[in-house]
């Protein structure tokens, strides 16, 4: 296989992995840090009314289409009331009903909200239905027609017509027509927006009122009110207009509460004036938990087919297992580029996993103690001329007994570190002792000790990297990182140059000047030619 094919494969894998990581970070909002936090808003709608009759029904419009935000959790609090949720083409509503109510009534709807990348307003593409024009009597009909004629002179299309109408209705010093009509529609923002829809219907312009709350990034807690926005159809698409500033478009900090043309709060029985109050509070929450909850709400399949769907015990296991390739890659760098000698290829990684239970200093101490004692036993068993398998079995038995003795002694001394020594991989320890003793016999004590020290150094470095919490979180949340390591392993698989320790070994040759070979003399050339003829 050519190097070009290998490079193409490796860089393709890196590109795919980086694209997946960027998608999960930018779109799915998976955090890069384990302690990252995101802004979360809690919005509460409070309905308060004093009933005049025993039987009462309350209908409240609740969020359904929320561009730029996602509703993570909902709570309905209404003691003694039945609850019926329903979804219609323009939104969603909840109806509370109770046949016997006495005294002041309080009903609550609470939602937990977080920002979302989905800011698409296509869900608000309703059919352009023209509502029924209002039935006005004189002198209101003359004032309305006069106002609409004035508005027409200052506009060129449906959108500018609606903006000019809103401007005239909201003037601080209104005209005579607006002052007269204000007696009919009232001075409230919501009433003025609904009346603007009725006036636009007299000119066959489709319009509707939507309501929302402004959720800023600044800490805020207290009562707030729904603000109306006007949607006007220009013949091709809907345009959203702010009745206060007359700006077009949906603000990025607007949480759309109701997109229905129905009133946000409806009382279906004779009651006193009902009050609808909103409370908005902002706080911080764990970014990872919020990302999981957001995925469950938006697309549950993204969670079902990921590590996040596993039980918590299995997730903790994979948090450790996914760090094994990290340790193996560190082993690859130290062996192929630096030239560190170790016992086996992945034995230092397994020892590093054991260090996670004992910590680094205690783990190195126990490693030296157990291996040193095992070597003494191994040299003694060598004189008995035992076969390989019985010898390994005997060493394993003694290693287990030694670890048990260390645990008992640590318990008596009140040292918790010694209690975790039993979690050491006993077979790995036994194989380390056997391989070190063989290297001692075949290549001398110096080589055996150097390889043992190299194993400890690699295991210590792998432990420090594998136990780093930000990296553990990153690999678990973005397992595509391992594909990047896989690609680099492929690239390093063709490396056959000098290792770092070899540059130090042969540095003396680089210092010595190259020997100067004198050019051959003419006599030598003649003698060489004569000998060639002979």
Steps between C-alpha positions, in 0.01 A plus 500: 500500500647838399569781746259724311214260570597486867516878531166538323338246733646660813401856409152386396450341841625817671263715292199279581584493871553878518171559316313277746663674797415845362138396436455368853659812646333768287158345432436248777672727755705227667743674740876475461564537873362269769390788724352717226172674574230649280229758555158362584181698543202404711181667379186479710149606397270575792124522447313663785125562509204527736215275381141617492357157424582157637592342165797653322718418201827680420682469167862613472708506182839337565817482288524272199706671226804655671762609242840548663400325824413151620261408782667234714243449772144599581299506822126556547382599849127529556363337812158343458480572124493255216760565231455451127782580257420540132699591190359684204646626174601835644628401842421318822276564798410359838153507649439479874146422618341471841132464580519640852737782585482741789723796575799637314646256248866465396611293201861460385688389193878479527753428221877455497652658190845493340637654184497294181666531161165452329392857421293404199167680476360270230275343764317834510406479133124500561236534234434870426144514628332841514297536821153653500509882497367667815145621507533870568233761535521869448708698568758217537455372144572844355805541724631154400457563128665842528791352692547220247506752213772697676698182562476403135662827393808419708551136388589303189411139592333292768799505738556874485123549525492300825806685638347838427172395661680383814698823512187713485319288760795526739576872469544686828288783359238314297293648222129565539414172323732296725381677814141416410577138411698453821171521683401186309817285510660627824854610580652159581775373264328169441160660437660749260668217307173307470319811383775556238426151368131590469578825321734319259217256430294796370767530226517120442851472651562171689644565844513331840635565849761285672633536856843451647738573787844661471761269657828686535836360609510739795389366839138595554231388735160652546164548338479552126223532246439345162573736215298490176660483156316547173530257209406639158481304175635682194362253248804271511606457861433620854690794646525557875478862622571636847207734590728703730801564274339403164810287422461197278606148588492273803748616768755233601414538869123465450348185643180443302230412748192485277468509122126444505251768402302408808527696821780380727258465793135412459240459777202292394276593790389821659782613721653821621792643311773235486868593530780330306847562644837370384816444700836453325811383684841423352752260648785267397481122457734219405562524126524123448169426671331779305643370171365151571159633593492724189574199277227296668251776423613573144618161370500207740681274250819702540501396865379142454789413268778654705697425814262727690225237469698241696435438869706712735716205605581419137575868433753507782663187357530656156643816650796284601514278191498797261817628667692179420566612137636827640752309707582276204566807282734641763675163499529525120662843520747403772606179331509596131613860529688518830624140516400410857541127569218329687378153582238431239298742293188554710620386841582860608146604407351227715726601788383860449141379540600345830651831610151654471403304810814559709620844378842548346741504795335212685467303176868534409600404855280189495621413150866512606424307819303221333731466199813505719365228724385302200845516342655358815251215495553451126878467541447246775252299292751502214720267704213252531494471117120533472315518172354833377133452592561359851753777562254771396228342715728498802598864444134598464409328826778680684404835345141457620619406849733799506221741398271349763769550764551862392124562519473354852801698619365821346164443668668463839701817442194692381633553147224491236747489210613151583142373484482569127807293422272199453365666188837470328488265200662199654568320173672809359721521808591134471584534129709810574702309753551212259604720206732708716672190633542359148650830382728493805630155404532557125611864469633586841382696802554840337264432210235351729509797736492751211195334349334486840564871558372574149182306572446700818566832323255423219241375747537814710462734201205301369338516844540878520338545159229236544395640839467859374131579547458745206650245260288217641188711453605600148560141386175373651286779354692511171621142434585620148826621654615138491461504121752785488742290707431208266598712200821617667581139589470414131735784409754401764481140383720589199760689703837324495735787579721563800363496849586773747722277714693390191586862425654522845680166458665602176561868580874426527509403132347834407775686683789322327601653163471284193837345399659680202595256224797636293449500123690222313831601345573450123740215580233318693259537211758356252576211729132429539445499126798262445376258756158513335650402161689216660 
